[in-house]
Amino acid sequence: MRLLQTKNQVATFIALLFHVSGFIAIGIFKSQLFIDLTPLNLLVSFGLILYTQPKPNSAFFAFLAIAFAIGFGAEWIGINTGRLFGNYQYGTVLGPEWQGVPWLIGVNWFIMMYTIGISFHMFHKMLEGKAGELSSFNKKYMAFSLVFDGAALAVLVDWVIEPVAIKMGLWSWSGNVIPSLNYWSWFGVSVIIMIIFRLLPFEKHNLFAVHLLLIQLMFFLLLSKVF
């Protein structure tokens, strides 16, 4: 337990260091260098999740791979057909790509869905602890909430990220208009990933994941006000 607490503290400090310095450099000084370091920030966040994940097992790595594959596959369909999300294209900031889709976008999908899933799971466990033994109805409601409320939160996070990401040159939309299809598709893809998150049996108590979600959300909210 003490080791997990130490890992959480170390990881949270590193995540805060990267995001606070990034906010100062990008939001205040408009530093292109720090914008170009976005892939490093994503990879550090990914590494910190691996570092803090308690008892990583095959189910955890299966979720990682599936979330990556579904997210990347959805983006590939979106970029190459326009049938998901709408007409958009990625810039060069996110690094190497395959057929118009940066590999790191799959990592981003995993990070977002993992942190959201963990946050809802831990919140529900806290409610369960206060309420005592749950009825079968309440258990079904909790499962429904994890999947659909989690997907709704993913859409909200994307809504917060979109204007900042466009200004940073991460991606751009045809006609500079974000279609409603983008958010409906985000919800649908997120529901699928959240169902898989719920079904796979791996340890889902990771306080750092909650911290990372809040840090990233605050990072983009603050950037949207000043950038």
N, C-alpha and C positions, 0 to 999 in steps of 0.2 A: 504493500500500500504506500509506504513512504517513497519507494522508487517511482511509482506512478505519479505521486504528487510532485516529486522533483522534476520528472520528465515534463509534466504539464507546465510547471513554472518556467523551466528553461525554454520550452517551445513557445509559450506565450510571450516571453520576453523577446525572443528572436523575431516572431511575427510582428510584434509591436514595433520593434526597431526598424524593420524593413518598411512597414506601412507608414509609420510616422515620418521617417526620412523621405519616403517616396512622396507623401503629401506635401511636405515642405518644398521639395525640389520641383515637383510638377505643378502643384497648386499655386505656389508663391513665386518661384523663380522660372517657371515654364521651361524646365530643363528637358531637352530632347534626349539627353543621355539617359536620364532615369526612365523616360518613356520606353526607350530601346531596351532597358533592363527588365521590362515586364516579364519576359520568359524566365529570367532568373527568379523573380518573385514567385511565379507560379511553381517552379521546380522546388524552391525552398519550402513553400507551403505543402507541396506534395510529400517532400521528404520528412517534414515534421509530423505529418499524419502517420506515415509509416513508423516513425520513431516513437510516437505516443500510443499507437494502437495496442491495446492490451491483448495478449495472447493471440497474435495473428495466426489464423488457420487457413486451410484451403478454401473455406467458404468466404472468408474475407478477400482473399486474392481473386476468387471467382467473381465476387461483386465488383472489385476493382476493374477486372478485365471486361466484364459485361457492361458496366456503366461507361467505360471508355469506348467500347465497340458501338453501343447504341447511340451515344452522343456523337461520336465521329461519323457514324453511318447516317444519322439524321442530318448532320451538317453537310455531308457529301451530297445527299439527295437535294437539300435546300440549295446549295451552290450550283449544282449541275442541272437541276430541272426547274427550280423556282416553285416547286409544288409544296414545299415545306418552308415556313418562315417568310417567304417572299423573295424579291430580287435584291441580292446583296453580294458583296465580295469582300474578302479579307485583304488587309494591307500587308506590309512586309514585317511589321513589328513582332508578330508572334513566331517568326522564324520559319524553318523548313516546313514544306507542305506537300500534300499529295493531291493532285487534281483540284487545286484551288483551296484545299482545306488544311490549315496548319495542324500538325500532329498534336500540338499542345492543347488544341481545343478539346480533344478527348480527355486530357488530364483535367482541364477546367470543369468539364461535366462531372467527372468523378468527384472532384473536390467539393463542388457545390451540392451535389446530391448526397454525398456522404455527410457533410457537416449539417445539412438540413435534416436528414434522416436521424442522425445521432441526437440532434437537439430535440426533436419531437419525441423520440424514444425516451430520453432522459426526463423530459417534462411529464410524459405520461406515467413513467415509473414513480415520479414524485407524487403525482395525483393519486396513483394507486396506493402508495404507502400511507397517504393521509386518509384515504377512503376505506382502507381495509380490503377485504375480499370483494372482488368485482363480480357482478352478475354476468351471465353469458351475453346479455344485451350490451352492457357497458364494455365488455371485451371486444365485441364486434364494432362498437362505436369507436373505440380506441384505434382499432385496425383501420377503420374507414378514415379517421382523422389523420393518422400517420401518412396514408397514401395521398388523399385528396387535399388536405390542408398543407401537407408538405409540398405537393405540386403547386398549389396556389402561392406558397411562399417563394418557390423557385421563380415563378412568373414575376412576383413583386421585385425580387432581387434583380432579375433581368431588366425590368422596367427602370430600376435605379441605375443600373450599369450602362444602359444603352447610350444616353447622351454623352456621358464621359468617354466611353470607349470610342465613339465616333470622333470626338475632338482629339483623342489621342492617336487616331489613325489606325486603330485595331481592325476596324471594318467600316464599310460605308454602304448606304442604301440607295437604290435607284430613285432619283428625284428627291433625295434627302427626306424621304417619307418612310416612317416605320409602319408597316401595315398591321392591322389587327390580327392577320393570319399568323404573324410572328408569335404573338402571345398565346393564341390558341394552340399552336403547334408546340410551343414550350410546355404548355400544360399537359398535352397529350403524351409527349415523350417523357416528361417528368413522372407522370402517373405510372408508366411502364417500369421505369427504373425504381421508383419507390416500392412498387409491388415486389420486385426482386429483392430489394433491400430488406423488406419485412420477412420474406420467406427464407432467406439464407441464414443459417445459424452461426453467427459469429458474435463476439463480444461487442456490445453496442453502448458501452459506458465509456466515453472519452471526453472529459471536460475541456480538453484543448480544442476539440472540434467545435464546441459551442463558442469558445472564445474566438476562434478563427472566423467563424461565420459573422459574429458581431464586429470584429475588427475590419473585415472586408466590407461589410455593409456600411459601417461608419466612414471608412476610407472613401468610398464612392459617393456617399451622401455629402460629405464635406467638399470633395472635389467638384461636385455638381454646383456648389454655391460660389466657388471662387475661380474655377478653371474655365 
